[in-house]
Amino acid sequence: MRRVMVYFITVAMLAMPLVALAEGSGTETGHYSWGEFHLVQDYYSWGPACYYGQNVRVVYDATNIWTYVLKKGNVTETLVQNGTAKIYEIDTPGNLLDECAFTVMERFFDEGVDVAIRHDYGTSVWYEASHNWWNANLEEYEYIWKIPGVYDFRCWNRRGDWGYAWTSGDCEVGYPDGWPPQPPHPFNSTP
């Protein structure tokens, strides 16, 4: 019983966001996990449909993990999602074609926090800029959505110099100079 209690206390502590204000530094850091990401996306003649040679419905399920650093009024955020993508035929509902890993990585740096939106849920905090990732006031943004070996979507922004691209099967869209596309500038800002 004691072992079970220690296990549950440990899990509860890990699930709680870790927000700390470093003494005298004005730096706030946070780590927030939220396990419920679910998305159903239909692809007609693009994305994973190119890989499978037919229109497909993809059911994405993943775990979200956000980390951020707020320092001197600037925020650096990273979101990582890991989960599964179940690929179904659209023309034959319920016919599972494939089940694959699914990953997302999003990173951004927002000087002055003029684009990013802060979300406070009790003691939990996370930031988002994906609602306006192309904004010229966003210093750096990089986003990669992958079903490894099947579908790779990327978008990026550096102060309004933005673009996006994807590849799947024999299809490649949005980046004429080869794959994988690289952001116009390396992601290297720190607050």
C-alpha positions as CSV (number, residue, x, y, z in Angstrom):
1,M,0.0,0.0,0.0
2,R,2.8,2.4,0.9
3,R,4.5,1.7,-2.5
4,V,1.2,2.5,-4.3
5,M,0.8,5.7,-2.4
6,V,4.4,6.8,-3.2
7,Y,3.8,6.0,-6.9
8,F,0.6,8.1,-7.0
9,I,2.3,11.0,-5.2
10,T,5.2,10.9,-7.6
11,V,2.9,10.8,-10.7
12,A,0.9,13.7,-9.3
13,M,4.0,15.8,-8.8
14,L,5.2,15.0,-12.3
15,A,1.8,15.9,-13.8
16,M,1.7,19.3,-12.1
17,P,3.3,22.1,-14.0
18,L,6.7,23.2,-12.8
19,V,6.7,26.9,-12.6
20,A,9.5,28.6,-10.8
21,L,10.5,32.2,-10.4
22,A,14.2,32.3,-10.0
23,E,15.2,34.6,-7.1
24,G,16.2,38.0,-8.4
25,S,16.5,37.0,-12.0
26,G,13.0,37.8,-13.2
27,T,13.0,34.5,-15.1
28,E,9.9,32.3,-15.1
29,T,10.1,28.8,-16.5
30,G,7.4,26.3,-16.9
31,H,6.6,22.8,-18.0
32,Y,3.0,21.8,-18.7
33,S,1.7,18.4,-19.8
34,W,-1.8,17.9,-21.1
35,G,-2.5,14.5,-22.5
36,E,-5.5,15.2,-24.6
37,F,-4.7,16.0,-28.2
38,H,-7.2,14.6,-30.7
39,L,-7.7,15.6,-34.3
40,V,-9.5,14.0,-37.3
41,Q,-8.2,15.3,-40.7
42,D,-9.4,14.4,-44.1
43,Y,-6.9,14.5,-47.0
44,Y,-8.2,14.7,-50.5
45,S,-5.4,14.4,-53.1
46,W,-2.8,16.0,-50.8
47,G,-0.7,15.2,-47.7
48,P,-0.8,11.5,-46.7
49,A,-3.3,10.8,-49.6
50,C,-0.2,11.1,-51.9
51,Y,1.6,8.4,-50.0
52,Y,-1.4,6.0,-49.9
53,G,-2.5,6.7,-53.4
54,Q,-6.1,7.5,-52.3
55,N,-8.1,9.9,-50.2
56,V,-7.6,9.2,-46.5
57,R,-8.9,10.2,-43.1
58,V,-6.2,10.4,-40.4
59,V,-7.1,10.2,-36.7
60,Y,-4.3,11.8,-34.6
61,D,-4.0,11.2,-30.9
62,A,-1.0,12.6,-28.9
63,T,0.3,13.9,-25.6
64,N,1.2,17.6,-25.4
65,I,4.2,18.8,-23.5
66,W,4.9,22.6,-23.3
67,T,8.0,24.2,-21.9
68,Y,8.6,27.9,-21.8
69,V,11.0,30.5,-20.5
70,L,9.8,34.0,-19.8
71,K,12.8,36.4,-19.3
72,K,13.0,40.2,-19.5
73,G,9.5,40.3,-21.0
74,N,10.4,37.8,-23.8
75,V,9.1,34.3,-24.2
76,T,10.7,31.2,-25.7
77,E,8.3,28.2,-26.0
78,T,8.6,24.6,-27.1
79,L,5.7,22.2,-27.7
80,V,6.3,18.5,-28.3
81,Q,3.5,16.1,-29.2
82,N,4.1,12.4,-29.5
83,G,1.3,9.9,-30.4
84,T,-0.2,7.9,-33.1
85,A,-1.8,8.5,-36.5
86,K,-4.4,6.0,-37.7
87,I,-5.0,6.2,-41.4
88,Y,-8.4,5.1,-42.8
89,E,-9.8,4.9,-46.3
90,I,-12.4,7.7,-46.8
91,D,-14.3,5.7,-49.5
92,T,-14.6,2.7,-47.2
93,P,-15.3,4.1,-43.7
94,G,-13.8,2.1,-40.9
95,N,-11.1,0.4,-43.1
96,L,-7.8,1.0,-41.3
97,L,-4.9,1.2,-43.8
98,D,-2.1,1.9,-41.4
99,E,-1.2,3.0,-37.9
100,C,2.0,5.0,-37.5
101,A,3.9,7.2,-35.0
102,F,3.0,10.9,-35.1
103,T,5.1,13.8,-33.8
104,V,4.9,17.6,-33.7
105,M,7.6,20.1,-32.7
106,E,6.8,23.8,-32.4
107,R,9.3,26.4,-31.1
108,F,9.1,30.1,-31.0
109,F,10.7,33.2,-29.6
110,D,8.5,36.3,-29.1
111,E,10.2,39.4,-28.0
112,G,7.9,41.5,-25.8
113,V,5.2,38.8,-26.0
114,D,3.3,40.9,-28.5
115,V,2.0,37.8,-30.5
116,A,2.0,34.9,-28.1
117,I,-1.0,34.3,-25.9
118,R,-0.5,33.2,-22.3
119,H,-2.9,30.7,-21.0
120,D,-3.3,30.3,-17.3
121,Y,-5.3,27.4,-15.9
122,G,-5.0,27.4,-12.1
123,T,-1.3,26.8,-11.6
124,S,-0.7,25.7,-15.2
125,V,0.7,28.1,-17.8
126,W,1.5,27.7,-21.5
127,Y,2.0,30.0,-24.4
128,E,0.8,29.8,-28.0
129,A,1.6,31.6,-31.2
130,S,0.3,29.1,-33.8
131,H,-2.9,31.2,-34.2
132,N,-0.7,33.9,-35.9
133,W,2.6,32.2,-36.7
134,W,3.2,34.3,-39.9
135,N,3.0,37.6,-37.9
136,A,6.0,40.0,-38.6
137,N,6.2,40.7,-34.9
138,L,7.0,37.1,-34.1
139,E,10.8,37.0,-34.0
140,E,11.2,33.2,-34.7
141,Y,8.8,30.4,-35.3
142,E,9.3,26.8,-36.5
143,Y,6.8,24.0,-36.7
144,I,7.2,20.4,-37.9
145,W,4.2,18.0,-38.1
146,K,5.3,14.4,-39.1
147,I,4.1,10.9,-39.7
148,P,7.6,9.7,-40.2
149,G,8.1,8.2,-43.6
150,V,4.6,9.1,-44.7
151,Y,4.0,12.9,-44.3
152,D,6.1,15.8,-43.3
153,F,4.6,19.4,-43.0
154,R,6.8,22.3,-41.9
155,C,6.2,26.1,-41.5
156,W,8.5,28.8,-40.3
157,N,8.7,32.5,-39.7
158,R,11.4,35.0,-38.8
159,R,10.0,38.5,-38.5
160,G,7.5,38.1,-41.3
161,D,9.8,36.2,-43.6
162,W,7.7,33.0,-43.6
163,G,7.0,29.9,-45.6
164,Y,5.6,26.4,-45.5
165,A,6.1,23.1,-47.3
166,W,5.0,19.5,-47.1
167,T,6.0,16.2,-48.7
168,S,4.3,12.8,-48.9
169,G,4.9,10.0,-51.3
170,D,5.8,11.5,-54.6
171,C,4.2,14.9,-53.7
172,E,6.1,18.0,-52.6
173,V,4.5,21.3,-52.2
174,G,5.6,24.8,-51.2
175,Y,9.4,24.5,-51.3
176,P,10.9,24.2,-54.8
177,D,14.6,23.9,-53.7
178,G,14.6,20.5,-52.2
179,W,13.7,18.7,-49.0
180,P,13.8,19.2,-46.1
181,P,13.1,22.9,-46.3
182,Q,15.0,25.0,-43.9
183,P,13.7,28.2,-42.2
184,P,15.2,31.3,-43.8
185,H,17.3,31.8,-40.7
186,P,18.4,29.3,-38.1
187,F,16.3,29.2,-34.9
188,N,18.8,30.6,-32.5
189,S,17.3,33.5,-30.5
190,T,17.2,33.3,-26.8
191,P,15.6,35.9,-24.5
